[in-house]
Amino acid sequence: MTAIETFVTDVINDNLWQVIPFLLIAAGVYFGARTVIVQLRMIPEMFKAVVERPGGKGADRDKDAEGISAFKAFTISAASRVGTGNVAGVAVAITLGGPGAVFWMWMIALIGGATSFVESTLAQLWKTRDSDGTYHGGPAYYMTRGMNARWLAVIFAVAISITYGFVYNAIQTNSIVEAVGGSLDSDSMTVKVIVGVVLGLVTAAIIFGGVRRIANVTQIVVPFMAVAYLIVGVLVVVINLDQVPGMIADIVGHALGFREIAGAAVGAAFMNGMRRGLFSNEAGQGSAPNAAATATVSHPVKQGLVQTLGVYFDTLVVCSITAFIILLGNQHTYGDEIQGASLTQDALAAQVGDWGVHFVTFILFFLAFSSIIGNYYLAQANIQYLTSSKTWLNAFRVVVVICVFGGAIGSLPLVWALGDTFAATMVVINLIAIVPLAGVAIKLLKNYNAQRRQGLDPVFHRDMLPELPNVEVWDGSDPVTRRSPEDLRRAEELS
């Protein structure tokens, strides 16, 4: 096990991650420039889009429209994003990179917001509709339909299926086991096996139920658990309000080299902040577009905006709260062996008492479990791209359950190292597609803004941009893409 861990970390990851952060930054800056910083200037539109119902505005559309709402699609992607990366991943980053790692997590979120917008907008445009009316899509679909590069789509579909179905789910289980072990003060194999078996059985019960059951579970679990965690985190900040300025100074100073932190080099802060930031918010990785494509919305740009908001919620809010708990708890050491959820548990307990250990376990269990469900959906969408065979899909589900169990007995450093490897692989493949396709997202954004300037609720039909190839839906047959009576009158007045 140690030899495998050393090979993955020293040979593969140390080389891959010399390049990946700069690719992400370059792509984010490029998309931000071409969209005129859409990730910042359209924040109000993001909040409007996330609460919109499938029918949009107008009684007729509300009555007829069905499907997964923008908010449900947001929670499916949030279920994948908000999990161990926010609780255990931040702890790993701070352990290895010091407080400066937090700054670089913030930067990858702000820059990556534009990347998330582009990839999710493209996923909405080239989505497909099942016989039951359910939408699905993602990078594999825009690679095939937008680039005519099915070979690349197949490679990506295989990569994301392995990453999210197997590797990332093992990470979620591993972190749950670590947290439970902290609560029980036990690291025994018996505890690990019991937790693994329980998680495997519950996962099996849900994933065989389909995407609508996944959406129904995540839209309840994710918001409730995230809010409970944020409330306790804010309490810690309030208790230590006088230390907050010094903590912010440490984060920024160490990231930029103004303050030296013993045991944590500036380079380590940059690299670990980027790694954990990507694992947490997934911008540019090609995962969130699979959830974005499920939404029933009137314009592709709306899901681009919603998923950008998801990046901010994940990193600038939830990850920051974890970082503040750890840094204000004075329980941190830098450059030592990797610490995950246990570091967050110890730091919170130092502030609020021993119940903090059990609280983190409770929150992490539900956040990580919802991530398992969200991860599975992202993988399932790509298995369905590769084959329509129910036999293959069910076989895949069985292997997912096995990996959920396997994560319970795996080592912490190895599962995180594998996560870094597969995340980097997905980034490279996805960027090959979305960089040349960025112009399509720009056209859609211009179409959206033109309608907004006319006072209309933006609606997209494929004949508005007939030059876009292989667009299956967006023909006006979906009730959500019909103009409401108010917008029809408005359009007539403007014409």
Backbone torsions as a table, in degrees:
resi	resn	phi	psi	omega
1	MET	NA	-41.0	-179.8
2	THR	-64.7	-38.8	179.9
3	ALA	-64.9	-41.0	178.6
4	ILE	-64.6	-44.4	180.0
5	GLU	-60.1	-44.0	-179.9
6	THR	-63.9	-42.2	179.9
7	PHE	-63.6	-47.5	-178.2
8	VAL	-63.3	-43.2	-176.0
9	THR	-75.0	-53.0	-171.0
10	ASP	-81.6	-37.4	-175.2
11	VAL	-89.2	-47.8	-174.8
12	ILE	-86.4	-61.0	-171.5
13	ASN	-66.6	-40.8	-178.1
14	ASP	-61.9	-27.9	177.6
15	ASN	-85.8	-46.1	179.3
16	LEU	-57.3	-44.3	-173.4
17	TRP	-82.8	6.2	166.2
18	GLN	-78.6	-18.7	-173.6
19	VAL	-111.2	-42.3	-171.4
20	ILE	-54.1	-48.2	-178.7
21	PRO	-56.8	-38.7	-177.8
22	PHE	-73.2	-32.8	174.0
23	LEU	-63.5	-44.5	-179.8
24	LEU	-64.9	-42.8	179.7
25	ILE	-64.9	-45.6	-179.7
26	ALA	-61.5	-43.6	179.5
27	ALA	-65.0	-44.0	-179.2
28	GLY	-63.0	-41.6	178.2
29	VAL	-65.5	-41.4	179.0
30	TYR	-61.7	-47.7	-179.9
31	PHE	-67.4	-37.9	178.5
32	GLY	-63.2	-40.1	179.5
33	ALA	-67.7	-42.8	-176.6
34	ARG	-71.7	-28.0	179.6
35	THR	-97.7	6.6	-177.1
36	VAL	55.4	52.5	176.4
37	ILE	54.2	53.1	-180.0
38	VAL	-56.9	-30.9	-175.9
39	GLN	-69.1	-14.4	178.1
40	LEU	-112.7	-44.8	-173.6
41	ARG	-73.5	-17.7	-177.8
42	MET	-112.5	26.1	177.7
43	ILE	-58.3	-43.2	176.8
44	PRO	-57.3	-38.4	178.2
45	GLU	-64.6	-30.7	179.4
46	MET	-62.7	-43.3	-179.6
47	PHE	-68.4	-34.3	176.1
48	LYS	-65.2	-43.8	-175.3
49	ALA	-67.9	-35.2	-173.7
50	VAL	-71.4	-23.8	-178.3
51	VAL	-99.6	2.0	-177.8
52	GLU	-73.1	135.0	177.3
53	ARG	-77.0	160.9	-179.3
54	PRO	-53.9	-33.5	-178.7
55	GLY	-81.4	-6.9	-177.7
56	GLY	63.5	-140.7	-178.4
57	LYS	-98.0	148.2	176.0
58	GLY	107.1	132.4	-174.6
59	ALA	-63.2	-40.7	-177.5
60	ASP	-61.4	-43.9	-178.2
61	ARG	-69.9	-38.0	179.3
62	ASP	-60.5	-37.0	-176.4
63	LYS	-71.7	-40.2	-173.2
64	ASP	-89.1	-30.7	-170.1
65	ALA	-72.3	140.6	173.3
66	GLU	-132.7	170.4	176.2
67	GLY	125.8	-176.5	-179.2
68	ILE	-85.3	125.5	-177.3
69	SER	-71.3	167.0	176.1
70	ALA	-59.3	-38.1	-179.0
71	PHE	-68.4	-40.9	178.0
72	LYS	-63.5	-42.2	177.2
73	ALA	-62.7	-37.2	176.6
74	PHE	-61.3	-42.8	-178.0
75	THR	-72.9	-30.0	174.9
76	ILE	-62.7	-46.4	179.1
77	SER	-69.3	-37.0	178.2
78	ALA	-66.1	-33.2	178.0
79	ALA	-61.3	-34.8	176.1
80	SER	-76.5	-41.9	-176.8
81	ARG	-71.5	-52.9	-172.6
82	VAL	-84.1	103.3	-178.3
83	GLY	-167.7	-132.6	-176.4
84	THR	-64.6	-28.0	178.7
85	GLY	-60.7	-30.5	-178.0
86	ASN	-83.5	-29.0	-176.6
87	VAL	-104.8	-56.3	-178.9
88	ALA	-84.0	-38.8	-177.1
89	GLY	-63.1	-40.7	177.2
90	VAL	-62.9	-39.6	178.2
91	ALA	-63.1	-41.8	177.5
92	VAL	-60.5	-44.6	-178.7
93	ALA	-62.2	-43.9	-178.8
94	ILE	-69.5	-38.6	178.2
95	THR	-57.9	-45.4	-174.9
96	LEU	-89.4	-29.2	-173.3
97	GLY	-116.4	-3.6	-179.1
98	GLY	76.6	-177.1	-177.7
99	PRO	-62.0	-26.0	-179.9
100	GLY	-62.8	-22.6	178.5
101	ALA	-60.4	-31.9	-179.0
102	VAL	-63.8	-41.3	179.5
103	PHE	-58.8	-43.9	-177.5
104	TRP	-73.2	-25.4	171.4
105	MET	-65.5	-41.3	176.8
106	TRP	-62.0	-43.6	-176.6
107	MET	-64.3	-42.3	-179.0
108	ILE	-66.9	-26.9	176.7
109	ALA	-72.8	-46.5	-178.5
110	LEU	-65.7	-42.1	178.5
111	ILE	-72.6	-41.0	-176.9
112	GLY	-71.5	-13.1	178.1
113	GLY	-58.0	-40.3	179.2
114	ALA	-67.9	-37.5	177.5
115	THR	-63.7	-44.2	179.0
116	SER	-62.0	-39.1	178.0
117	PHE	-59.6	-48.4	-176.5
118	VAL	-63.7	-49.6	-174.5
119	GLU	-67.6	-35.3	-179.3
120	SER	-75.7	-34.8	175.5
121	THR	-64.1	-42.4	177.8
122	LEU	-63.3	-38.6	179.6
123	ALA	-64.0	-38.6	177.6
124	GLN	-65.8	-41.5	-177.6
125	LEU	-61.8	-46.3	-173.8
126	TRP	-101.9	28.4	176.7
127	LYS	-73.1	168.1	178.4
128	THR	-129.5	161.7	-177.3
129	ARG	-114.8	130.6	176.1
130	ASP	-77.4	172.5	-179.8
131	SER	-64.1	-26.2	179.1
132	ASP	-89.2	5.6	178.2
133	GLY	91.0	-2.5	180.0
134	THR	-78.7	136.1	177.5
135	TYR	-90.1	148.9	166.1
136	HIS	-152.4	161.3	-176.9
137	GLY	175.6	-162.7	-179.1
138	GLY	144.2	-167.2	-177.1
139	PRO	-55.9	-38.8	-179.3
140	ALA	-59.3	-33.4	-178.0
141	TYR	-78.3	-41.1	178.9
142	TYR	-76.4	-21.2	172.2
143	MET	-69.1	-40.2	-179.0
144	THR	-73.6	-50.2	-172.2
145	ARG	-86.2	-33.2	-178.7
146	GLY	-86.6	-32.4	-175.6
147	MET	-112.4	-9.9	-172.5
148	ASN	55.3	41.0	-177.9
149	ALA	-122.8	69.6	-179.1
150	ARG	-62.4	-33.3	179.3
151	TRP	-58.4	-40.8	179.0
152	LEU	-70.3	-38.1	179.4
153	ALA	-62.3	-40.2	179.6
154	VAL	-64.9	-43.6	178.2
155	ILE	-60.3	-44.4	-179.7
156	PHE	-65.3	-43.8	-178.1
157	ALA	-60.4	-40.0	177.2
158	VAL	-66.3	-44.5	-177.8
159	ALA	-62.3	-46.0	-177.8
160	ILE	-71.4	-32.2	178.6
161	SER	-64.6	-41.4	177.2
162	ILE	-69.7	-44.9	-175.4
163	THR	-62.1	-53.5	-174.0
164	TYR	-86.2	-34.8	179.6
165	GLY	-72.9	-37.0	-173.1
166	PHE	-110.3	-62.9	-170.2
167	VAL	-67.7	-53.7	-176.3
168	TYR	-64.6	-33.8	178.4
169	ASN	-69.4	-32.9	174.5
170	ALA	-64.6	-37.2	177.7
171	ILE	-63.3	-44.1	-179.9
172	GLN	-59.4	-47.6	-179.7
173	THR	-63.8	-41.0	-179.7
174	ASN	-59.0	-40.8	-179.5
175	SER	-71.6	-35.9	175.6
176	ILE	-61.6	-45.3	-179.9
177	VAL	-61.8	-41.2	178.9
178	GLU	-62.0	-42.5	-179.5
179	ALA	-67.8	-43.6	178.5
180	VAL	-62.2	-41.1	177.3
181	GLY	-60.4	-37.2	177.1
182	GLY	-66.0	-39.0	179.0
183	SER	-68.5	-38.7	-177.4
184	LEU	-90.0	-4.9	-176.3
185	ASP	54.7	44.8	-177.8
186	SER	-145.5	136.3	178.0
187	ASP	-118.1	26.5	-173.8
188	SER	-73.6	152.4	177.5
189	MET	-65.2	-29.6	179.3
190	THR	-61.0	-45.3	178.5
191	VAL	-62.3	-43.9	-178.9
192	LYS	-61.2	-44.7	-178.8
193	VAL	-64.9	-43.3	-179.3
194	ILE	-61.9	-46.9	179.2
195	VAL	-62.2	-42.4	179.9
196	GLY	-62.4	-41.8	179.6
197	VAL	-65.3	-44.9	-179.8
198	VAL	-61.6	-47.4	179.9
199	LEU	-62.8	-39.9	179.7
200	GLY	-63.1	-42.2	-179.0
201	LEU	-67.9	-44.0	-179.4
202	VAL	-67.5	-38.6	177.2
203	THR	-60.5	-44.8	179.8
204	ALA	-60.4	-40.1	-178.3
205	ALA	-63.2	-32.7	-176.4
206	ILE	-88.1	-45.4	-171.6
207	ILE	-70.7	-18.5	175.4
208	PHE	-82.9	3.2	-178.4
209	GLY	-96.6	-11.1	175.8
210	GLY	97.1	172.9	-172.3
211	VAL	-65.7	-34.7	-178.2
212	ARG	-66.8	-37.5	176.0
213	ARG	-66.2	-39.3	177.0
214	ILE	-58.8	-46.5	-179.5
215	ALA	-62.7	-41.2	-178.7
216	ASN	-65.9	-37.3	178.4
217	VAL	-69.7	-49.2	-173.4
218	THR	-69.3	-31.6	-177.1
219	GLN	-70.5	-15.1	176.5
220	ILE	-96.1	-49.0	-172.2
221	VAL	-68.9	-48.9	-172.5
222	VAL	-61.3	-52.8	-178.5
223	PRO	-61.7	-42.3	-177.2
224	PHE	-63.7	-49.6	-177.9
225	MET	-66.2	-41.3	-179.3
226	ALA	-63.5	-43.2	-179.8
227	VAL	-64.8	-42.9	179.0
228	ALA	-60.1	-42.2	179.6
229	TYR	-66.4	-41.8	179.9
230	LEU	-64.2	-39.1	179.8
231	ILE	-60.8	-46.7	179.2
232	VAL	-65.7	-38.8	178.1
233	GLY	-63.2	-42.0	177.0
234	VAL	-63.1	-36.9	177.5
235	LEU	-59.8	-42.9	178.6
236	VAL	-62.6	-41.6	179.1
237	VAL	-62.9	-42.8	180.0
238	VAL	-63.8	-42.1	179.5
239	ILE	-59.8	-35.2	-176.0
240	ASN	-111.8	34.3	-173.5
241	LEU	-56.6	-35.0	-178.0
242	ASP	-69.3	-20.0	-179.4
243	GLN	-92.9	-8.9	-175.3
244	VAL	-61.6	-46.0	179.0
245	PRO	-57.1	-41.7	178.8
246	GLY	-66.1	-37.1	178.2
247	MET	-64.5	-45.1	178.2
248	ILE	-61.6	-40.3	178.7
249	ALA	-62.3	-39.0	177.9
250	ASP	-65.5	-43.0	-178.9
251	ILE	-60.9	-51.4	-177.1
252	VAL	-72.8	-43.9	-177.2
253	GLY	-62.5	-42.5	-179.4
254	HIS	-71.4	-37.3	-179.3
255	ALA	-63.1	-36.4	-176.2
256	LEU	-99.1	3.1	175.3
257	GLY	85.1	10.3	-179.8
258	PHE	-80.0	-25.6	-179.9
259	ARG	-126.7	130.9	177.2
260	GLU	-91.3	130.1	177.7
261	ILE	-111.7	123.9	-176.7
262	ALA	-58.3	130.1	175.5
263	GLY	85.5	-1.7	-178.0
264	ALA	-139.2	105.1	-179.6
265	ALA	-75.1	158.3	179.6
266	VAL	-61.3	-40.4	177.9
267	GLY	-60.7	-36.9	178.0
268	ALA	-66.7	-36.6	177.8
269	ALA	-62.7	-46.4	-179.5
270	PHE	-61.9	-49.7	-174.3
271	MET	-67.5	-44.3	-177.9
272	ASN	-74.2	-33.2	175.2
273	GLY	-64.3	-41.7	178.5
274	MET	-65.7	-45.1	-178.6
275	ARG	-61.6	-51.5	-176.0
276	ARG	-72.1	-31.6	176.5
277	GLY	-64.1	-43.6	177.9
278	LEU	-64.7	-44.2	179.9
279	PHE	-60.1	-36.9	-176.2
280	SER	-77.6	-55.5	-173.7
281	ASN	-93.5	-16.2	170.6
282	GLU	64.2	14.5	-179.2
283	ALA	-63.6	125.2	179.8
284	GLY	88.3	-5.9	-176.5
285	GLN	-84.6	-16.9	178.4
286	GLY	87.2	14.3	-178.9
287	SER	-91.7	-52.8	-178.3
288	ALA	-57.2	-33.3	178.5
289	PRO	-56.9	-27.8	178.1
290	ASN	-65.8	-36.3	175.9
291	ALA	-77.0	-39.1	-179.4
292	ALA	-58.2	-36.2	-176.6
293	ALA	-69.1	-17.6	-177.9
294	THR	-77.4	-17.9	-171.6
295	ALA	-74.4	144.2	173.2
296	THR	-96.6	101.5	-178.2
297	VAL	-132.0	165.6	-175.9
298	SER	-87.3	-13.0	-178.7
299	HIS	-151.5	136.3	-178.8
300	PRO	-55.7	-34.3	-177.2
301	VAL	-61.5	-29.4	-177.8
302	LYS	-60.1	-40.7	177.9
303	GLN	-75.4	-27.6	172.6
304	GLY	-60.5	-41.6	179.2
305	LEU	-69.7	-41.3	-179.4
306	VAL	-61.6	-44.7	-177.7
307	GLN	-72.1	-26.9	172.2
308	THR	-65.1	-41.9	176.0
309	LEU	-60.6	-35.7	178.2
310	GLY	-61.8	-37.3	177.1
311	VAL	-61.8	-44.1	-179.3
312	TYR	-66.5	-44.1	179.9
313	PHE	-59.7	-43.2	-177.5
314	ASP	-64.8	-52.9	-169.9
315	THR	-92.3	-50.2	-175.1
316	LEU	-73.2	-21.8	-179.6
317	VAL	-105.7	-67.3	-171.8
318	VAL	-69.0	-47.4	178.9
319	CYS	-62.7	-37.1	179.6
320	SER	-63.8	-39.2	179.2
321	ILE	-62.1	-43.1	177.5
322	THR	-61.7	-44.8	179.7
323	ALA	-59.9	-42.7	-179.9
324	PHE	-64.9	-40.1	177.8
325	ILE	-59.3	-45.3	-177.6
326	ILE	-69.5	-47.9	-174.9
327	LEU	-71.4	-30.9	177.5
328	LEU	-83.0	-16.7	-178.0
329	GLY	-82.0	-8.4	178.5
330	ASN	54.1	34.0	179.6
331	GLN	-110.0	11.3	-169.6
332	HIS	-99.4	144.7	170.9
333	THR	-130.4	145.4	-174.1
334	TYR	-112.4	144.2	175.8
335	GLY	78.8	4.2	178.3
336	ASP	-89.4	-165.4	178.7
337	GLU	-64.3	154.4	-176.5
338	ILE	-61.1	132.4	172.4
339	GLN	-122.8	140.2	-178.7
340	GLY	-115.6	-120.0	-175.6
341	ALA	-59.2	-30.8	-178.4
342	SER	-62.3	-33.0	177.9
343	LEU	-66.2	-42.8	176.7
344	THR	-63.6	-40.8	178.5
345	GLN	-60.7	-48.2	-178.4
346	ASP	-63.9	-41.0	-178.9
347	ALA	-65.5	-42.2	179.6
348	LEU	-68.6	-39.8	178.9
349	ALA	-61.9	-34.8	178.7
350	ALA	-64.9	-23.4	-177.6
351	GLN	-95.0	-41.1	-171.2
352	VAL	-118.0	-3.4	-178.8
353	GLY	107.7	176.9	-174.5
354	ASP	-61.9	-24.2	-180.0
355	TRP	-63.3	-20.0	178.5
356	GLY	-61.5	-33.7	178.1
357	VAL	-61.4	-47.6	-177.5
358	HIS	-71.6	-31.4	178.8
359	PHE	-64.2	-45.2	178.9
360	VAL	-62.2	-40.0	177.4
361	THR	-59.2	-46.5	-179.0
362	PHE	-61.4	-49.5	-178.5
363	ILE	-64.8	-47.3	-177.3
364	LEU	-62.4	-36.6	179.4
365	PHE	-57.7	-49.3	-175.8
366	PHE	-74.4	-38.8	178.0
367	LEU	-65.5	-44.4	-179.2
368	ALA	-68.4	-38.0	179.2
369	PHE	-67.0	-39.9	176.6
370	SER	-64.6	-31.1	176.3
371	SER	-66.9	-37.1	176.9
372	ILE	-59.4	-44.1	-179.4
373	ILE	-67.3	-46.0	178.6
374	GLY	-62.8	-42.0	178.3
375	ASN	-61.0	-42.5	-180.0
376	TYR	-60.4	-43.2	-178.7
377	TYR	-61.0	-43.3	-179.5
378	LEU	-60.4	-39.3	178.3
379	ALA	-70.1	-41.4	-178.7
380	GLN	-59.0	-41.1	-179.4
381	ALA	-57.8	-32.4	-178.4
382	ASN	-86.8	-28.8	171.2
383	ILE	-63.4	-39.8	178.6
384	GLN	-67.9	-26.7	174.2
385	TYR	-68.9	-40.1	-176.2
386	LEU	-74.1	-36.1	-177.0
387	THR	-155.5	147.5	176.2
388	SER	-96.4	4.7	-177.2
389	SER	-70.5	123.6	176.4
390	LYS	-66.7	-30.8	179.9
391	THR	-63.9	-45.9	178.8
392	TRP	-65.2	-39.4	179.8
393	LEU	-64.0	-44.2	179.5
394	ASN	-67.0	-35.6	175.9
395	ALA	-63.9	-40.9	177.3
396	PHE	-61.3	-43.1	179.1
397	ARG	-59.6	-39.3	179.2
398	VAL	-63.3	-44.0	179.5
399	VAL	-65.3	-36.0	176.1
400	VAL	-58.6	-46.3	-179.6
401	VAL	-62.1	-39.8	178.2
402	ILE	-62.9	-41.3	179.7
403	CYS	-68.8	-34.4	175.0
404	VAL	-59.3	-43.8	176.8
405	PHE	-67.5	-43.1	-177.0
406	GLY	-61.3	-33.6	178.8
407	GLY	-62.1	-24.7	-178.9
408	ALA	-68.5	-27.1	-175.6
409	ILE	-111.1	2.0	178.6
410	GLY	-81.1	165.6	179.7
411	SER	-84.1	147.4	-178.6
412	LEU	-59.7	-51.1	-178.1
413	PRO	-61.6	-37.6	-176.4
414	LEU	-68.4	-44.8	-177.4
415	VAL	-66.8	-36.6	177.3
416	TRP	-69.2	-36.9	178.5
417	ALA	-64.3	-42.6	177.3
418	LEU	-64.0	-37.8	176.8
419	GLY	-60.0	-42.5	177.9
420	ASP	-63.1	-41.2	-178.4
421	THR	-62.2	-49.2	-176.2
422	PHE	-73.6	-32.1	175.8
423	ALA	-62.0	-44.5	179.4
424	ALA	-62.7	-40.2	179.0
425	THR	-60.9	-45.0	-179.7
426	MET	-65.8	-38.8	178.6
427	VAL	-58.8	-47.8	-177.9
428	VAL	-60.1	-47.5	-177.8
429	ILE	-64.8	-43.8	-177.0
430	ASN	-66.6	-40.7	-179.9
431	LEU	-65.2	-31.2	176.8
432	ILE	-58.6	-29.9	-178.8
433	ALA	-90.0	-49.3	-169.5
434	ILE	-76.6	-21.7	176.8
435	VAL	-65.3	-52.1	178.4
436	PRO	-70.7	-21.9	-179.6
437	LEU	-90.7	0.8	-176.9
438	ALA	-57.3	-34.4	-179.3
439	GLY	-59.1	-31.8	178.3
440	VAL	-66.9	-44.1	178.3
441	ALA	-62.7	-35.4	178.5
442	ILE	-65.1	-42.6	178.2
443	LYS	-61.3	-42.5	179.3
444	LEU	-65.3	-38.9	178.7
445	LEU	-64.9	-41.1	177.9
446	LYS	-63.7	-40.2	177.9
447	ASN	-62.5	-42.7	179.1
448	TYR	-62.7	-48.6	-178.1
449	ASN	-66.0	-35.5	178.4
450	ALA	-62.4	-40.4	178.5
451	GLN	-69.9	-37.6	177.6
452	ARG	-62.1	-41.7	-179.6
453	ARG	-63.8	-24.6	177.0
454	GLN	-85.6	1.0	179.8
455	GLY	80.8	17.0	-177.7
456	LEU	-99.0	153.4	168.0
457	ASP	-79.1	112.7	-171.5
458	PRO	-56.8	131.3	176.1
459	VAL	-129.9	136.0	-179.1
460	PHE	-114.4	132.8	168.6
461	HIS	-121.5	143.6	-174.0
462	ARG	-63.6	-21.6	177.9
463	ASP	-74.8	-7.5	173.8
464	MET	-69.7	-31.8	178.1
465	LEU	-131.6	71.7	-173.0
466	PRO	-64.3	-15.8	-178.9
467	GLU	-75.2	-12.7	-179.9
468	LEU	-76.7	125.7	-172.8
469	PRO	-83.5	154.1	166.0
470	ASN	55.7	36.7	176.9
471	VAL	-86.5	112.4	-174.0
472	GLU	-79.3	-48.3	-178.5
473	VAL	-96.9	-157.5	-179.5
474	TRP	64.2	34.3	177.0
475	ASP	-97.8	4.5	179.3
476	GLY	91.1	-1.0	-178.3
477	SER	-80.2	-24.1	177.6
478	ASP	-74.1	129.4	-178.5
479	PRO	-52.6	-30.7	-176.6
480	VAL	-68.2	-20.9	-178.8
481	THR	-95.3	10.0	174.7
482	ARG	-89.2	142.2	178.1
483	ARG	-68.6	137.9	172.8
484	SER	-71.1	158.1	178.2
485	PRO	-54.6	-38.2	-179.2
486	GLU	-65.2	-42.5	-179.2
487	ASP	-70.3	-34.5	176.5
488	LEU	-62.0	-43.8	178.7
489	ARG	-64.3	-41.3	179.8
490	ARG	-62.0	-43.7	-179.4
491	ALA	-63.9	-38.6	178.6
492	GLU	-65.4	-39.4	179.5
493	GLU	-64.1	-40.8	-178.2
494	LEU	-71.4	-29.5	179.8
495	SER	-79.6	NA	NA
